[in-house]
Amino acid sequence: MLVFNPDKRVTVDEALQHPHLAKIRDPRLEISMATPLRDGITTGWGIAELKSALYSEVCDVIEAGREGGREDRH
C-alpha cells in the first residue's frame, strides 16, 4: 500500500476498503471534500502551520461529532 512512486500508490478509496480498516471505519461518518486538501507544498506552510491546521481540523471534526453532525467546510 505504501510505495514511493505516487503513480503506483492506491487511491484513498482503495485504501479505505482495506480489511485492516474494517473494524475502525464508519463510512456514515466520512465526508468527501469538494476541493483538494491544501498542503504545505502548495500553501508554503512550514511544520508549525501544518501542525496547527491539522490540530484545528481534528478539533472541528470532534466538535461536529459531539453535536451529532458533521459539516463539510470545504
N, C-alpha and C positions, 0 to 999 in steps of 0.2 A: 504494500500500500504506500509506503514511504520510499520514494525514489528521487534522486537528484534532478533528473531531466523532467521539467514540467510537462513536456509533451507526452510522457509515459505515465503520468500520475492519473489516478482515478478521479472522477468528479466528486464533488461534495455529495451529490445524491447517491452515487455508488458507494461512497464511504459510509454514509448513514444507513445503508442497507446491510452492512457487515454484521454477522452474527454476534460479534463481541459487544455491540451496542444494543442488542435486543432487550436486555434486562434494564437498561437505564434510559432508553429513548422513549419519549412520548410524543408521537407526531402531532397530537392535538395541540401541544404547546409550542410548536415550531412556527416560525414566520418566515416568509420569503422577503428578501429585500428588493425593492423596486430599482435601486441603483447599486452599483458595485460598492463594496466596502472600501472606505478610504484607508490607505495605509501610509506608513512612514516614507515610503519611496515616492508616492505621488503627492503627499502633503508637505514633505520636507520636515516632518516632525522628528524630534530626537526621542531617545528612550524615555525620558521623563514624560513627554507629551503623550506618547503611546500608552504608557502605564496609566496615566491619568484618564485618558479616553476610555481605555478598557475597563478600568475601575468604575467609571461613571456609567458605562453601558451595563455592566453587571448589576450595579445598584438599581438602575432603572428597570431592568428585567425582573429583579427580585421584588421590587415595589409593585410593579404591574401584576405579578403573580399573587401578591398579598391582596391586591384589590380585586382579584377574581377575573382579571382580563389582561390582555396584552395589547399594546398599541404598536402600530407599525409607523415609526417615526421617520422612515427613510423613503 
